[in-house]
Amino acid sequence: MLSIANLTYRIGGRVIIENASINVTDGWRVGVVGINGAGKSTLFKLISGDLQPDGGSINLSGHQRFGMVRQDIPETDTPLIDLVLAANEEMAALWHRAETEADANELAEIYQRLADMDAYSAPAKAATLLTGLGFKEHQLTEPFSSFSGGWRMRVALAAALFVEPDFLLLDEPTNHLDLEAIMWLETYLLSYPHTLMIISHDRELLNKCIDHVIHVDKQKLTLYGGNYDAFENERILRSGLQQKMFEKQQAERAHMQKFIDRFKAKASKARQAQSRVKAMERMDLVEAVIAERTVRFHFPNPEPIPSPMISITNADVGYSEGQPVLRNLMENVDFDDRIALLGANGNGKSTMMKLIAGKLSPMRGEMFRSGKLRIGYFSQHQTEELNVESTPYLEMLKLMSERDPGVKESYVRAKLGAFGFSHDLANNKISSLSGGEKARLLFAFMSFDAPHLLLLDEPTNHLDIDAREALVQALNAYEGAIIIVSHDPHMVERVADRLWLIKDGRCQDFDGDLEDYRKFTVQQRREERAAERKARDKEDTKASTAAMESVPVTEAKKPDPVAKRKAADAEKKISQLTHKKAELEALMADPTFYSSGKDISGTQTQYQKITQELEEQETIWLEALAG
């Protein structure tokens, strides 16, 4: 149990948390929420001991193990899987002792402790975590130093999950993950066996994985029961804002119903219309405390133009001649389209966005654009290109003056005001803006001339939950076309009505909703791991055969029929055992295996037995062939 009593913490003269008290019971799954700057990460650092409180106390009962994601893994050439295995320091120490211990009784105790810790299945578990978070199986033995920052954070997350501490803190665990890895993480956290505290702006993750909420607000900690939606509903009731919220939500329901009525009879969008019906059924009486939000977005509506606005025919696109990233593209974009691009990182989603935006040209094939088409493009990397010494007002004035040299100051400020920029904030240096404020500035820049098509590449990276919800509502009110790449499942589900899957150099319509895609990714991961194992086993067999063929045989030595029979029998058993081993590996690699109620210990024991027997049969086979 975590007990926080009269906690106070200050930074300089600023009070972050004051006289706050709260208790977290063992086994709870707690989401920590609040606006950016409220003190969520500070609270985690106080709990972990990285910061010391100015007053009050924080106590973790008993001998509970505490853990969080490491931000400081040193540069090392250690393979990824070994780095994850080493995160369980007790297990690593026991294995080291087992290699050097001479006393038989001590050795027996070490092996018993390792068995109690399920140490023999640890490599399979570590592999499951890493592949679930997006690594390919062949990458598990590659050095940590060969991966970039975002991928290194995935390794750190895998290490924290592998240890399974009694009390685990996760601060924005989805920040460096793509949609596919987030979906996997949601499933994994659902079965986490101990106490969990998560800071996240991912509403879907919070709704699925938590049963309590700690709201960090106005220097206080307030505890709520239930998931994120339940928390917001209770806040509404406490605030006396229910009627206003009801009216807001009714407007959103009307917008969703309009889409359903329009497209439910259209074959190409019938499945997405049905997805909107499901979303409406899931909506509670009220869904968000919008009236308390200070963040607002408003995308100006364009005049309609004929469809298709864009038509792509048999096109290849990439960055190096003769090496296309995407091939044989055949897609149209209509004025009323709401499209989300799905696919793992590195498959070409951003390449597709750049092609549509006109930043890349087809290497082959044809691409038609309406002559009247205006495109607004938001890229997650554009914040790095902002002139940080300028101000939002001056940059917007420069942009709008290119179209209208006589543009008035009031019109420029109105455009900025639609994205939450007051007069004072618009006059601040861009260098002083937060990540979320810079993102809002880019939204203002991209949409000032009422584009017909909004291209949004990871638009929520720096937005908190309130800002994300405001963005969803603004996009749903916008009447032009939208193409979005986002790792936020809530945004994809609420905004998109068509899904394009980018995979294996192709782009194709995905006939289903996000729940169907979740099942699809799980099945794809199983098939990919099975194919990698099959290829590896084939290579191992070829290597063994080549080694045996290189053994010289003298003419005087006649084949031994007994040895030949032994080799044949061993080869048959090797084939059977290899097949069984692959089946068990696939079973243990399934994220649901550890929460399915199946005989985990028995399965792991069987796997160890088969592995040992396989080694014995391979030895028999080699000795028989050697004759």
N, C-alpha and C positions, 0 to 999 in steps of 0.2 A: 504494500500500500504506500502511495505517495501522499505525504501530508505537508501542505504549505500553510504556514501560520503567520499572519501579520507581515507579509513580505513587502519590503520597500527597496526600491533601487533607483538611483539617480545617475545621470550622466552630466557632469558639470553641475549647473544649477537647475537642470531640467529633470522633473520627476517623470519616470517611465511607468513605474508600478508603485502604488502606495497602499500600505496596510491591507494587502490582499490575502485572503485565506481560502483554501480549497482542498478537498481530499479526492484522490483518485484510487478507487478500489481495484485490487488485483483482478486481472482478466478484462478490464474495461478497454474499449477501443475508442480513443478520444481524438476528436478533431479540434485543433486550436485555430480559431479564426479571428479576424479583425482587419481593419484597413491597414494599408502599408504604413509602417512607422509606428504602429500601436504598441509594439513591444513583444511580438510573438517569438521571434528568434532570440531576443534577450531573455525571455522566460526559459527557453530551452538551455541557453548557456548558464543560467542560474541553477537549473535543475542538474545539469551535468557537472557543475563545479568549475566551469571555465571562467565564470564571473562570481564574485562574492557579494551577497546582499548588503545593503546599508542598514537593514533592520529586519527582524523576523527570522524565521527558520524554514529550512527545507529538509525533510527526512524521508528516507526510503527504508521501509521496515525490513527486518530480518537480514538474510545474507543474499539478497537478490542481486543477480548480475544485471548491470546497466550497460546499455550500448547505444551508439548512434553512428551515422555514416561519417567515416573519416574524410576530411577535406585535404589531408596533407600526406598522402601516400608518396614516399620518396621515389625518385627516379631509380628504377631497377630493371634488370633484364630477366627477372623471375617470370616464368610462364604464368598466364592469367589464372589457370586452375590451381597452381601451387600457391599463388598469392591468396586466393580465397580460402584454401584449406588451412593456410598458416594463420588465418584470422582467429580460428579457435585455438588459442594459445595452449590451453590445457591438453587438447588432443595432440597438437604438434609436439608438445613436450613428452607426452607418453610414448609416441612413436619413436622419438629420439632415444628415450630411455630403453625401449625394447631392443634397439639395435646394439646397445652396449651392455645391457644387464646380463651378468653371469649367473646370478643366483636363480635357481629354478623356481623357488617359491615366489620370489619377487616378480619374476617374469610372468608367472601364472596370474598374479594379481593385476599386473599391468594389462595383460590381454583381457582379463575379465572386465576391467574398467573400460577398456576400449570397446568391448562388446556392449556394455551397458550404454555407452554413448553412441551406439550405431556407427562406430568409426569405419567399419568395413564398407558401409554404403555411402560414406562421405564423398568420395570422388563422383559418384553418380548424382548425388544431391548438388554438389558444387557445379557440375556440368549442366544440370537442369536450371539452376539459377542463372548462369551465364547465357545459356542459349535462350532462355525465356526473356532475358533483357536485350536480346538482339544479336548476340555473337554467334557466328557459325562454328560448327564443331571443330573444324580444322584450326580456328583461331585460338582455341583454348590453350594450346601449347606454345603460342607465340609470346614473345617477351612483352611485358607491360609497357616498356619504354617506346614500343613501336606504335602505340595508340595515342590519339589526340585527347584534349581535355574532356570533351563530352563523353567519350567512350571510357576514359579513366574513371569518371564519376559513376558510370554503370558498374565498373569493377568494385568500386568502394561500396556501392549499394548492395551488390551481390555478397560481399564479405560480411556486411552488417546483418543481412538476412540469414546467411549461413550460420552465424554464431547463435542465432535465436536467443538473445538475452531475455531475462525475465521482464525487463522494462526497456522497450525500444523506442527511441525518438527518431522520427523521420521529418526533416525540414525540407519541404518542397521536393519530394522524391521523384516527381515526374518532370522536373525542369529539363533534363537532358535526354528524355525518352521520346520516341515517336509513338504514334497512336497504337501500333501493334504491341509494343512493349508495355504501354500503359494498360492495355486490356489484360495482358498477362499478369501484370502486377496487381491489378484489382482482384483477380481470381486468387492469386497467391496470398494476399493479405487477408482475404476472407477466412482463410484457414489458419492464420497465425495463432499459435497456441498460448501466447502470453499477453501481457499488457502492452498496449500500443498507443503512442501519441503522434499525431500527424499534423504538421502545418502544410496546408495546400490551398491553392486557388482553383483546384480542379473539383468542381461541384459534383460531377459524376462519381469521382473517387470517394469523396466524403459521404455521399448518399449511400454508396454501396458498402463501405468498409468501416463505418463508425457507429457507435451506439450512444455516445455522449459528445457534447460540445462544450469547450471552454471559450467564452467570448472575451477577448482582450480589448477593453474599450474604456476610455476615460480613466486610465490608470488603475482599473479594477479588473478582477477575474470573476466571471459569472458562469456558473455551471448550468447546463441544460441537458435534459434527457432526449435521446433519439438522434436521428441523422441530421444533415444540414437543412433539409426542407422542414423538418419538424422544428428545428431551432428558429428558422425565420418565421414560421407560422406563430410560434409562441411569442416571439418578439412583437409581431403585429398585434396580437391580442393584448399584450401588456402595454403597447403604445397607444391603443385606441384608434388605430389607423385602418381597421378592417374594411370599412366601407370604401375608402379610397382605393385600397388594394384590390378589392373585389371589382371595382369599376375598371381598373387598369387591366386586370386579368381577363375580364369579359371582352375587352377590346382585342386582346391577343388571341383569345379563343375564336373570335369572329374572323380574324385574319387567317387562322389555320383552317377554319371551316370553309372560307372562300377558296383556298387552294384545293381542299378535298372535293368540293362541289365542282370545281373547274376541271380537275384532272382524273377523277375516279373512273371515268369511262374511257380514258385515253390509255391504250395498251402499254405504251412506252413508260408511263408514269403511274400505272395502277398500283404497283408494289410500294412506291414511295408515298402515294396518297394513303394507303393502308397504314404505313408507318406513322403518318401524321395523326390518323385516327387513334392509334395506340398511345401516341404522345398526349393527345387530348384526354384520353381516359386516365392517364397517370397524373394529370394536373390536379393538384389540390385546390381548395377554395381560393387560396391566395398563394403566390409562389415566391415573392421577393419584396423586401421592404424598399420599394422604389422611392416612396415619398421621402425617405431619409437620405437618399443618395444625392450626392452633389455632382456626380459625373453624369454628363449627358452627351449623347452623340446625335447628329442629324445629318444624314446624307441627302443632298438635294436630288429630287427626282428628274430624270432626263425626259426629253420628248421621245415618244416611241419611234423606232425605225424598223423596216421590214426584216424578217428572219429568213434565212440565217444571217446573223451579223458576221459570223466567221465560219468558213468551211475549209476543212483540211482533207486533202485527198492523196493517198499513197505517199505520205511524206516521211522522210527520214530527217532526224535532227540530232546535232551533237556539237562538239567543240573542235574536233580534229577531223580533217578530211579522211574519209574512208573508215571512220570509227564512230558510227552513229550511236547515241545513247538510246534513242527510241526509233523504231522502224515501222514502216507501213501504217502510219497514223491515218485513221479515217473517222473524223469527228466533226460535228456541227455545233455551234453555239447560237441559241436563239435568244431573243430579247427577254423572255420570261424564265430563262434557265437559272437554277440554283444548284451548282455542281460542287461536290467535294472530291478531291483527289485522294485516293487511298494507296497505300503501299509503304513498305519499309524504307527507312532512310537509305539514300544512295541508289534507289531504283529509277529516279528520273522525274520526280514530281516537280521540283524547281525548274528543271529543263523544260518541261511541258509548259509551265507558267511563263517562262521567258520567251518561248516560241509564240504563245498567244499574245504576249505583251509587245511583240515585235523586236525584242532585244536579241533574238536569234532568228536566222532565216533558214528555211528548209534546205538540206543538202540535195534532196531529191523530192519530186512530187510537187503538188500545187497547194497554194494557200490563198483563199479569197478573204478580203476584209471589205466591209461596207465603207464607202467613201465618207459617210457621215459619222462613222464610229469614233467615239471618244472612250479611252480606257484610263481608269485610275488604278495604279499598281502600287501595292504595299509589300515591301520585302523586309524580312526580319533583320537584314544587314544594312538597311538604309540609315539607321540611327548613327552608324559610324561615319556617314557622309555629310551629316549636318554641320553647318558652320557654327561651331559652339561659341564663337565670339560675337555672333549677331544675336538678334532677338526674334521671337516668333512673329511680331508685327512686321519688322523690316523684311524678313524672309518671305512672308505672305505678300507683302506689298510688291516686292520684286517679282514674284511669280505672277501675280495678277496684272501687273503693269505691262508684262509682255503681251497680254491679250488686249488690255485696255489702258493705254498710257495715262488717261485722265481719271482713273478709278479713285473714288473718294475714300477717305480714311474711315468713315462710318461703315462703309460696305466691307472693307477689309476686316475691321474689328467684329462685324456681325458674323463673318465666315469663321473667324477664330472662336467667337462666343458659342457657336453651334457645337463646339467640341470642348467646352468647359474652360476656355481661356478668358479670364476677366481682363479688364484694362491693365491692371498692375502685373498680372502674370504674363500677359503678352509683351510687356516691356522688359521683363527679366532676361538676362543672358541665357541662351540655350544650355550653356555649360552647367547652370544651376538647376536645370529641370531634372526630375526623377525619370526613371526608365519608362514608367507609365505615361508621364506627361509628354515625353518625346514621342511615344507611340501615338498619342492623341494628336500631336502636331502633324505627324506624317499622314494621319487620316484626313486632317484638314487640308493639307497640301494636295493630296491625291484626288480630292472630291470637289474642289472649289468650283470647277467648271461643269458640274453635273454630268459625270461620265455615264455612258450607257452600260459599261461593264466594269465591275470592281474585281480586281485580282488581289487576293489576300493570302500572302504566304506567311504562315504562323503569326497571325495578328495579335494573339493573346499573351505572348511570352512575358510581357512586363505589366500585365493588367491584373488587378486583384479581382475577387469574385464579383463585387459590385460593378466594376467597370466592364467585366466580361458580360454580365447580364444586360447592362446598358447597351453594349455593342450588339448583342443578339437582337434586342428589341429594335434598334435602329436599322439593322440589316433586314429584319422582317418587314419594316415599314417602307423600305426602299423599293422602288418599282422597276429598277433595271435588273440586269443579269449579274450573277455572282459566281465566281469560281474561287474556292477556298482550299487551302492546305492547312490543317490544324491538328494538333495533338490533343485537343480538347473534345472529348466525345460528346459532351453536352452541347457545345456549339455546332458540331457537325450534325447531330440529330435534329436540332431545332432550326437550323438554317437551310440545310441541303435537301433537295428532293430528287437529285440524281447522284449516283456514285460512279466514278471512273476509277478502275483499278489499274495502277501502273506497276507492272511486274514483268520481269524477263524481257525487257526492251519493247514491251507492247503497252498499249492503252486500250482498255475495253470496258464497256458498261458492266457494272456489277449489279445483277438483278437480285436485290434484297436490301435489307436495312442493316444497321450497325450490329444488331444481335446476330444476324446471319453471317456478317463479316467476321465477328468474333469467333464463331464456330469454324469458319473457313480458315482463319489464321492458325487455330489450334491444329486442325487436320494437316495444313501445309507444313507446319513445324515438325509434326510426327513423320510425315513422308520425307522431308528433307534429311532428318536425322537418320532415318532408316536407309536412305540412299547413300549417305556419307559412310555409314557403317558397312554397307554392302561393298562399296568401292574400296574401303580400307581393308576389309577381309580378303577381297580379291587380290589386292596388292600384296598382302602378307602371304597369301597362298603362292602367288607367283614367285615371291622372293625365296620362300622355303623350297619350292621346286627347283629354282635356279641353283640354289646352294647345293642341293642334293645331286643335281646333274653334273656339278663341277667336281664331285668326288671321283677320283680316278679308280677305275675297275681293272684289275689285272686279268689277262686272258686265262690264266690258270684257275681263277676263282669261279666256280660254277654257282648259279643261283640256288639259294637254299629255299626249298618249297615251304618249309615251316615258317621261315622269316617272311616269305612272300605273303603267306596267309595272314600272319600277324599284322603286316603292314596294311593289308586290305581291310581287315577287321577294324584296325585303329582308324583308318581313313573314314570308314563308314560312321564310326562313333564320333569322330571329330566333326563330321558334317551335321550329325544330329545335335550334338552339344552346342555347336556354333549357332544353329537355328534357335535352340531354346534360350541361349544366352541373349541373342538379339531380341527375342520376344520379351524377356524380363527387363532388358535395358529400356525398351520402348515403354513398358508399363511403368517403370520407376521414373522415367523422364516426363510422364504426364503430370502437370501441375496439380491435378485433382487427386493423385494417388495417395498423398499423405493425409488427405481429409476424407477419403472415400469409405472408411470403415473396414477396408480390406486388411488381411493379415500382413502388415508391413514387415514385422520381424521375421515371419516365416518366409516371406518372399525374398528378403535380403539374405537369409541363411541359405535358401535354395540357390540364389545367385552365386554366393561364395563357394558353395559345394560344386556347382557346375563349372565355375571358373577353375577351381583346383583340379577337377577331373579332366577338363579340357587340356590343361597343361600336362597332366600325366599321360594322356593319350597321344599328345604330340611328341612327347619324349619316347614313348613306345614305338611310334611310327618312324621317327628318325633312327632309332637304334635298329629297328627291323630292316630298314632300307640300307643301313650301313653294313648289315649282315654279319 
